[in-house]
Amino acid sequence: MNTYKTFESKIKKKYTSLPGNQKKIADFILDHFESVPFLNVDELSKATGTSVASIVRFSQRIGLSGFSELREIITAVIQKQIGQQQNSTFIQPLEKSDKTLHVVARQDMKNISDTVVQIDNENFKNTINLFSKARRVYTMGLGISYFLSEILAYQLNQVSIDSRPFRHSDTTFFEQILFLNKDDVLVGFSFPPYSKDTVDAAKFARERGIDVVSITNKSTAPIAFYSTTNLIVKSKNILFTNSFAAISVVINALATEYAVQNKEKAQKMLVSLNKIRETYNHVTI
């Protein structure tokens, strides 16, 4: 059982003979495939509205020993898919190098267009409201998401929001969350391949009563299960990495919208920053 097609076929062969509650489990797994490795059996039980025993019996009906083996196989399938994407997705578009710029630009424009059309305006407003009420906004991510978290923190600071990115060096995300309180907001960037550290940190923060905003690529991404609100951003790329064109637009829009709604605070911060630059001949970009 090495591919998604093989796994899907195994479930479909048994699907018609499954009891109603086990069909709900099958539907959830196929619809939220990439999230299953991040869920324990109790969380899957809650998400599907079925019992733990039903999940175990479902696993056995499709020829597995139980939920642990089910999750291990799904994890292996996802890892193989990621490996195949890394090895092959960039080869074809780059065969004609003179067209590469246009291909990349079209894809990024489509990401931005799709994000603008599909983003939930209510979630966007809720995010701004959370920022407005927050004592401090923290941001987190790993890989390219770490740099995006730094950019968001920088942009928010420019419009008068006290914001700091989580570091992932001498202290873990979990250790840093211990210093947060319920007046803080945590923004998590999570894109494929989803980092377990980021997802688990979001879960830990929610358990401590801290509001979490997720910026991710789909509503069924693992981090979305532990978010107060989420912003869905398209990140498709011709390479195996994620494009951050649309993500950058959303980051800029968040800072801009906050500044529009809090003009006096934002203007005061701008004046203060300009005075610092003039006084100390300090140049920033």
C-alpha positions as CSV (number, residue, x, y, z in Angstrom):
1,M,0.0,0.0,0.0
2,N,2.3,2.7,-1.3
3,T,0.1,5.3,-3.0
4,Y,-3.0,7.3,-2.3
5,K,-4.9,5.5,-5.2
6,T,-4.1,2.1,-3.6
7,F,-5.3,3.3,-0.2
8,E,-8.4,4.9,-1.6
9,S,-9.2,1.7,-3.6
10,K,-8.9,-0.4,-0.5
11,I,-11.5,1.8,1.3
12,K,-13.9,1.9,-1.7
13,K,-13.9,-1.8,-2.0
14,K,-15.3,-2.1,1.5
15,Y,-17.4,1.1,1.5
16,T,-20.8,-0.2,0.6
17,S,-20.6,-2.9,3.3
18,L,-19.6,-0.5,6.0
19,P,-22.1,0.6,8.7
20,G,-23.2,4.2,8.6
21,N,-20.8,5.4,11.4
22,Q,-17.8,3.7,9.6
23,K,-18.8,5.4,6.3
24,K,-18.5,8.7,8.1
25,I,-15.0,7.7,9.2
26,A,-14.1,6.7,5.6
27,D,-15.5,10.0,4.2
28,F,-13.6,12.1,6.7
29,I,-10.3,10.3,6.1
30,L,-10.5,10.7,2.3
31,D,-11.6,14.3,2.5
32,H,-9.0,15.3,5.2
33,F,-6.3,12.9,4.2
34,E,-3.3,15.1,5.0
35,S,-4.7,16.0,8.4
36,V,-5.0,12.4,9.7
37,P,-1.4,12.0,10.7
38,F,-1.8,15.0,13.1
39,L,-4.8,13.6,14.9
40,N,-4.9,11.0,17.7
41,V,-7.8,8.5,17.9
42,D,-9.7,10.7,20.3
43,E,-9.5,13.7,18.1
44,L,-10.6,11.7,15.0
45,S,-13.5,10.4,17.1
46,K,-14.6,13.9,17.9
47,A,-14.1,15.1,14.3
48,T,-16.2,12.3,12.9
49,G,-18.8,12.1,15.6
50,T,-18.1,8.4,16.1
51,S,-16.7,6.3,18.9
52,V,-13.0,5.2,19.3
53,A,-14.2,1.6,19.0
54,S,-15.8,2.4,15.6
55,I,-12.5,3.8,14.4
56,V,-10.7,0.7,15.5
57,R,-13.3,-1.5,13.9
58,F,-13.1,0.5,10.7
59,S,-9.3,0.0,10.5
60,Q,-9.8,-3.7,11.0
61,R,-12.5,-3.8,8.3
62,I,-10.0,-2.5,5.7
63,G,-7.4,-5.1,6.8
64,L,-5.3,-3.2,9.4
65,S,-4.6,-3.9,13.0
66,G,-6.0,-0.7,14.3
67,F,-5.8,3.1,14.2
68,S,-2.0,3.3,14.8
69,E,-1.3,1.3,11.7
70,L,-3.9,3.3,9.7
71,R,-2.1,6.5,10.6
72,E,1.3,5.1,9.9
73,I,0.2,4.0,6.4
74,I,-1.3,7.4,5.6
75,T,1.8,9.2,6.9
76,A,4.0,7.0,4.6
77,V,1.7,7.7,1.6
78,I,2.0,11.5,2.2
79,Q,5.7,11.3,2.6
80,K,6.0,9.4,-0.7
81,Q,3.8,12.0,-2.5
82,I,6.0,14.8,-1.2
83,G,9.2,13.0,-2.4
84,Q,7.7,12.5,-5.9
85,Q,6.8,16.2,-6.1
86,Q,10.3,17.2,-5.1
87,N,11.8,15.0,-7.7
88,S,9.6,15.8,-10.7
89,T,7.3,18.8,-10.5
90,F,9.9,21.4,-11.6
91,I,11.4,19.6,-14.5
92,Q,8.8,20.2,-17.2
93,P,8.2,23.9,-16.8
94,L,11.9,24.7,-16.8
95,E,12.5,22.9,-20.2
96,K,11.9,26.2,-22.0
97,S,13.8,28.7,-19.9
98,D,12.6,31.7,-21.9
99,K,9.0,31.0,-20.8
100,T,9.8,30.3,-17.1
101,L,9.3,33.9,-16.0
102,H,5.9,34.0,-17.7
103,V,4.9,30.6,-16.2
104,V,5.9,31.7,-12.7
105,A,4.2,35.1,-13.0
106,R,0.9,33.6,-14.3
107,Q,0.9,31.1,-11.5
108,D,1.5,33.8,-8.9
109,M,-1.1,36.0,-10.4
110,K,-3.6,33.1,-10.3
111,N,-2.7,32.5,-6.6
112,I,-3.3,36.1,-5.7
113,S,-6.6,36.2,-7.7
114,D,-7.9,33.0,-6.2
115,T,-7.0,34.1,-2.7
116,V,-8.7,37.4,-3.1
117,V,-11.9,35.8,-4.4
118,Q,-12.0,32.8,-2.0
119,I,-10.7,34.3,1.3
120,D,-13.4,34.4,3.9
121,N,-14.1,38.1,4.6
122,E,-15.6,37.3,8.0
123,N,-12.4,35.5,9.0
124,F,-10.3,38.4,7.8
125,K,-12.4,40.9,9.9
126,N,-12.2,38.6,12.9
127,T,-8.4,38.5,12.6
128,I,-8.3,42.3,12.6
129,N,-10.5,42.4,15.7
130,L,-8.2,39.9,17.5
131,F,-5.2,42.1,16.6
132,S,-7.0,45.2,17.9
133,K,-7.8,43.6,21.2
134,A,-4.5,41.8,21.7
135,R,-1.9,42.8,24.3
136,R,0.7,41.4,21.9
137,V,0.7,39.4,18.6
138,Y,3.1,36.6,18.3
139,T,3.9,34.8,15.0
140,M,5.4,31.4,14.2
141,G,6.5,29.1,11.4
142,L,9.3,26.9,10.2
143,G,11.3,26.9,7.0
144,I,10.0,29.6,4.6
145,S,7.1,30.1,7.1
146,Y,9.5,31.4,9.7
147,F,10.6,34.2,7.3
148,L,7.0,35.0,6.6
149,S,6.3,35.1,10.3
150,E,9.1,37.7,10.7
151,I,7.7,39.8,7.9
152,L,4.2,39.8,9.4
153,A,5.6,40.8,12.9
154,Y,7.6,43.6,11.2
155,Q,4.6,44.9,9.3
156,L,2.4,44.8,12.4
157,N,5.0,46.7,14.4
158,Q,5.1,49.4,11.8
159,V,1.4,50.1,12.3
160,S,1.7,50.1,16.2
161,I,0.9,46.5,17.0
162,D,3.4,45.0,19.5
163,S,4.4,41.9,17.6
164,R,7.2,39.4,18.0
165,P,8.1,36.3,16.0
166,F,8.8,33.0,17.8
167,R,12.4,31.8,17.5
168,H,13.1,28.1,17.0
169,S,16.7,27.8,18.2
170,D,17.5,27.7,21.9
171,T,13.8,27.5,22.9
172,T,10.9,25.5,21.5
173,F,7.6,26.9,20.4
174,F,6.1,25.2,23.5
175,E,8.4,27.0,25.9
176,Q,7.7,30.4,24.3
177,I,3.9,29.8,24.5
178,L,4.3,29.4,28.3
179,F,4.9,33.1,28.5
180,L,1.7,34.0,26.6
181,N,-1.6,34.8,28.3
182,K,-5.2,34.9,27.2
183,D,-4.8,38.6,26.0
184,D,-2.2,37.5,23.4
185,V,-2.8,36.2,19.9
186,L,-0.7,33.7,18.1
187,V,-0.5,33.6,14.3
188,G,0.8,30.4,12.8
189,F,2.0,30.0,9.2
190,S,1.6,26.4,8.0
191,F,2.0,25.1,4.4
192,P,2.8,21.7,2.9
193,P,4.7,19.7,4.0
194,Y,3.0,20.7,7.3
195,S,5.4,21.0,10.3
196,K,4.2,18.9,13.2
197,D,6.0,21.3,15.6
198,T,3.8,24.2,14.3
199,V,0.6,22.2,14.4
200,D,1.3,20.9,17.9
201,A,2.2,24.4,19.1
202,A,-1.1,25.7,17.8
203,K,-2.9,22.9,19.7
204,F,-1.0,23.7,22.9
205,A,-1.8,27.4,22.6
206,R,-5.6,26.7,22.2
207,E,-5.6,24.4,25.1
208,R,-4.2,27.3,27.2
209,G,-7.0,29.6,26.0
210,I,-4.9,31.6,23.6
211,D,-6.5,32.7,20.3
212,V,-4.7,31.3,17.2
213,V,-4.9,32.6,13.7
214,S,-3.7,30.2,11.1
215,I,-2.5,31.3,7.7
216,T,-2.5,28.1,5.6
217,N,-3.4,26.7,2.2
218,K,-6.8,25.0,2.8
219,S,-9.5,24.8,5.4
220,T,-8.7,21.2,6.2
221,A,-5.0,21.8,6.8
222,P,-3.9,20.3,10.2
223,I,-3.4,23.7,11.9
224,A,-7.0,24.8,11.0
225,F,-8.4,22.3,13.6
226,Y,-6.7,24.3,16.4
227,S,-7.4,27.8,15.1
228,T,-9.8,30.5,16.4
229,T,-9.9,31.7,12.8
230,N,-8.0,30.9,9.6
231,L,-7.0,32.7,6.5
232,I,-6.8,30.4,3.4
233,V,-4.1,31.5,1.0
234,K,-3.2,29.8,-2.3
235,S,0.5,28.8,-2.5
236,K,0.7,26.6,-5.6
237,N,4.1,26.7,-7.3
238,I,5.7,25.1,-10.3
239,L,8.5,24.0,-7.9
240,F,7.9,21.7,-4.9
241,T,8.2,24.7,-2.5
242,N,5.3,27.0,-1.8
243,S,4.9,30.3,-3.6
244,F,4.6,33.2,-1.2
245,A,3.2,35.9,-3.6
246,A,-0.4,35.6,-2.3
247,I,0.8,35.2,1.3
248,S,2.7,38.5,1.0
249,V,-0.4,40.2,-0.3
250,V,-2.4,38.9,2.7
251,I,0.3,40.0,5.2
252,N,0.3,43.5,3.6
253,A,-3.5,43.6,3.7
254,L,-3.7,42.7,7.4
255,A,-1.3,45.5,8.3
256,T,-3.0,48.0,6.0
257,E,-6.5,47.2,7.2
258,Y,-5.4,47.5,10.8
259,A,-3.9,50.9,10.0
260,V,-7.0,52.1,8.3
261,Q,-9.2,51.1,11.3
262,N,-6.7,52.5,13.8
263,K,-5.5,55.7,12.0
264,E,-4.4,57.7,15.1
265,K,-2.3,54.9,16.5
266,A,-0.8,54.0,13.2
267,Q,0.0,57.7,12.4
268,K,1.5,58.2,15.8
269,M,3.8,55.2,15.3
270,L,4.8,56.5,11.8
271,V,5.7,59.9,13.2
272,S,7.8,58.3,16.0
273,L,9.6,56.0,13.6
274,N,10.4,58.9,11.2
275,K,11.7,61.0,14.2
276,I,14.0,58.2,15.2
277,R,15.3,57.9,11.7
278,E,16.0,61.6,11.4
279,T,17.5,61.9,14.9
280,Y,19.8,58.9,14.7
281,N,20.3,58.9,10.9
282,H,18.9,55.4,11.0
283,V,17.8,53.9,7.7
284,T,15.5,50.9,7.3
285,I,13.9,49.3,4.3
